[in-house]
Structures are given as structure tokens and as C-alpha cells.
Amino acid sequence: MAGISSKAVGRIANKSRYNGKEQQDKEFSDGSGLEWYDYGARTYDAQIGRWNQIDALSDKVRNASPYNYVLDNPVNLIDPNGLEAQGGDDPKPKHSIKEILQYGSGSPYFVGLMKKAGITMENAEQYIHFDGGNEQYKTNTRPIDNSDNISLNLKFNLEESVLALAHEMTNLSMRFEFMKVFIDISNGKITADEYATKALTIESESIFSQYKVAKELNITSFGKNALKSSNRDLRNFVKGKFSEADLKENLKNGIMDFYDPGTRESL
């Protein structure tokens, strides 16, 4: 074994190190080097945990630095060639973006949301991508921000994905309204209570979009991980047990439980 050990005389240095990539070292005349790893499309600097070149596919993840390595999540993600973070052993999306849009297009309200958000069949992949599939992605949406990038949980089935996308497209179409509210609270133009009211109004529009699309497509569940009360309310709305006006009023007031107006008992 001594002949093939790392201490063997005349051994050839193993340059294939982290992730099996070749380490560029000792390339200078004084024996020093940059210690970069050659991934093909880019070189990776393990000393700072960053790429040395801009991501050629940065348009697909616009809310992340073009120099980030696997979205700062090396435990769950990999990047085999320096082009794009991948889910390692995570499952593939159950449906393509095109399939999700085609199914959602059966709802006139969903089609309207696509127009407001500026999303078409042709440009959808510039805006929409799948995230994770691991335990850190348990919800179907991300917070409203000033990004035009939409993330969908790759574990969702077709109906869950359509409802998540309806929520996200509403957020996208209203992002400037939210940013104005954020700027106003930052500059002291509105109070904290006014900010909360305005933010809740914007968020309630996104939730209303999910209910509306669900009714038009006869979807009666937000998914198995949703609250039982949420799925119950969605079924009752789809069945016509309360009106759109009742839904909007409850959402506006932050009420997510619906009652029979006559008995005041939960529907």
C-alpha cells in the first residue's frame, strides 16, 4: 500500500478535489497559485465560497447574486458544470411550466392575471422556476418583493401549482403598489397601522385570486399540507356557500374562517 499512498516517492499530484473538479494551483513560477476549481463554465473559489465569473443564466434567478454558489445552499444543491444550481437527489417537478399554464388557462381569471403580470407561454420560463423540493420549501409562495422572479415548489401537483402561480402573478402585478407602501412607511409618511392595513389589502388580493381561479377550475383543495380550515373554506366557496363579496370582506379584515350568516356556525 505504501507505493500508492500520498507519501509515495514520485507520486502524481491528485488535482481532482472538491466535487471531483480540477484544482488550479501552483501555476505561478514561485510555486503559488490561485487555488480555484475548474467547473467548465466558471471557476470556483472555495476560499470565499463564490464564483469568479458572472452566472451566464442569471436571468433565471434574478433575485440572487450572479456570483452565488448553489444559491448559498451547498447542503441541498449542486452545480455540476458552473451553469446552474440543481437539486441533487431532489425529485423533478411533477409538471412543466407549460403544463401548469395550459391547465390554468381554463380559468378566465387566471388568463387575466397572466396579462397583468406580463407572462405568456413564450416568456414564462424567464419569470417562473422551481425551487427546492426539500423541507425548506413548505409554502406555496414567497413574500412580495420588487423582483419579477416567481418560485414554485417542485413537489406541488398540477392544481397546487396553478393556485400558487395565481397568488404569485397577483403579487407580481401589484409589486409597485407594495413598494410604494414600503417606501411610505420607511419615510414616515404613514403609520405602522396604516402600513399593516395597506399590506393586508394587497395580500388579500393575492389570496382572493387563488379562490377565484379555484372556483373557475373546480379545484376544491389547496393541498394536503394546507390547513384543514383553508381547504374547507375553499370547498364551500367553490360550492357557492358564500359569495365573492363575503370572501373579499373577510380577507380584507384578516378573517380566514367563514360562518353561516343565519346560525353563525362554521360552514
N, C-alpha and C positions, 0 to 999 in steps of 0.2 A: 504493500500500500504506500510505502514511502515514496515510490517512484512517481506516483500520480498525485501526491499531496501538494499543498500550496507551498511547501518548503523544498520541493524537488529542485535540483540543480538544472538550470537551463529551461525551466518551465515557460510556457507561453501564457502571458497575462490574459485572464478572462475579462473581456471588456463588456460582456453582456450582463448587466447588473439589474437594476430596478425595472420590473415588468419585462425583463428579457431584452431591454434596449441597450444599444451600444453606448458606452460612456466615452465621451471625448475628453481625454486627459493627457497630460504630458506632451501636448502638441507643440510647446514652445521650446526653444533651444536650451533654456535653463532648466528644463525638466518639469516646469509647472504647466498648468492647463486650466481650462475654464470649468471642467467638471460638469459639462452639460450632457444630457441624454438625447440621442438622435431618434426621434419618433417618425421620421419621414417627412411629414408635412411641416413639423415645427421641432424646435429643440426645447427641452425642459430643464429648468434649473432647480434641482432638488434643494438647493440651499435657501431658496426663498419660496419654493412651492408655487412657482409661476412659469408660464411660457415666456419665451423671449421674443416671440412674434405675435402679431395680432391674429385672432381667430378668423380664418377665411370664411367661416359660416356664422359669423357673429349676428347676422340678421335674424337667425332662427331663435336666438335667446337674447333679446335686446335689453333686458333688464339686468344683465350680468356683465362684468368686465370682460373685454375681449382677450385679456391675458390670464383669466382664471383657469385653474386646473380642475377639471371634472366638477364644475360648479361648487368648488370648495367642499366636496363630499367624497373623498377618496375611499371611505369605508364601503359605500354602496355603489359607486360608479367607477367606470373605467374609461380610458380613451386609448384605443389600440394603435392609432396612427397619427394622433395630434390634430384631428379634424373636428371630433365631436364626442361629448360625453355620452356614454352608453350605460345601460342599466345592469351590466354584468350578467348575473343569473336571473334578473327580474323578468317576468313574463312580458311577452309582446302585447301591444294594445289589442283589445278584442275586436275593434273595428277601426277602419281607416277614417281619416278626417272627411274624405269624400262621402263615405257611407253615412257618417253622422249628419252631414249637411243634407244629404239626399233624404234621409228619414225626417229630419226637422223641417224640410221644405214642404211637408204635408200640412204644416200649420201656417196660415197666412200671417199670423203674428210673428212667428219665427222668421219668415221671409222679410218682414218689415224690420226686424232687429238687424238682420244681415245688412240691409241697405243703410240703416242708420250708422252701423259700425264700419261701413265701407268694406265688408267682407264678401267676396264672390267665390265661386267654385275655382276660379283660376288663381286667385291670390291667397286663398285660405291658409296654405302652408307657410306663408310669410308671417302670419299672425298667430297661428294655433300650433301648439306642440304638446306632446305628452310628457308628464312628469312621473318619475319615481316608480310607483308600483310597490314601494315598501311602506313601512308603518308610519313614516313621517308625513305621508300624504293621505290623511283620513278624510279631509273635507273636499268638497267638490269645487271650491273656488279659492281664490286668493284675495287679499284686501285690494280695494280700489287704489290705484296709484296713477302716475302720469305716463305709464308705459302703455304701448299698444300691443303688448305681447300677452297671449292667452295660454294658460296652462290647464290641461285636462288630466285627470287621474287615469292612468292606463288600465287600472283594474275595473273601471266602470263598464257596465253593459251599455247597449245602444241607447236605451231610454234614459239612464242616468247621465250619459254623456250629453244627450240633447238638452236636458234640463240644466245641466251645469253650463253648457255653452250659451243657453238663453240668458242665464244670470250674468255671465262674463261679457257677452255682447252688449247688454244693457249698461254694465259698468263702463265698458269701453266708449259707448256713445255719450256717456254722461261724465267722462273724466274731467272735462274742463270746468263743469259746474262744481265738481268736488274740489278741484284745485283752487277755484275762486273762494270757496268756503274755507279751505285750509289757509289760504293767504290772508283772508279777513280775520280769522282767529289769531294768526301769527302777528298781525299788525295791530291787534287790539280793537278792530272795528266792530266786532261782535262779541258777545259774552259766551262763556262756556255753555250755558243752557241753550243759547241760540245756535251755537255750533252743533250741539248734540241733536237738536231738532232738525236742522237742515241736513245733517249727515244721515239721520234716520230716514228722512224723506227720500233721499237718494237711494239708500239701501233698500227701502221698501219697494221702490220701483223695480229693482232687480229681482226681488222675491216674487212680486206680482207677475213678472214676465214668466217665471217658472210655472206658476199656477195657470196662467193663460195658455201657454204652449201645451201644458199637460192636458188641459181640457180639450183643446182642439185635436190633440193626437190620442185622446182617451188613455193617457198614462195615469195610473192610479197609485203609484208609489215613487217616492224619492230614492228608494233603495233600501236594502236590508240593514244598513248601518245608520239610517236616519232615525230620528225619534219616532216612537210609535204614534205620538200625538200629531206629528207633522204628516205622517202617512195617512192617518185617519182624517185629518182636515182636508188633505188633497183629495181623497176619495169622495168626501162629502161635497167638495166644490165641483168636482167632475160630474157628480150625480145631480147637481143643481140644488143642494140643500141650503146653500146661502149664495147670495149674489156677488157680482164683481164689486158693487158699491160697498157691501159689508166687508168684503175682503180688503179693499183699499183702506177703509176706515180703521179696521183692526191693525193692519200693517203700519199705518201712519201713527197709531198710538202705541206701537210696540207690543200689541196683543197677538199672541200666536195660538190662542185657544178659542174655539168658536162654540157658541151656545145657541140653543133653540130660543128664539125671541119670546115664545109663549111660556115655556116651562123654566127657562134659564138653566136647563140641564145641558151638559156637554153633549154635542151631537155625536 
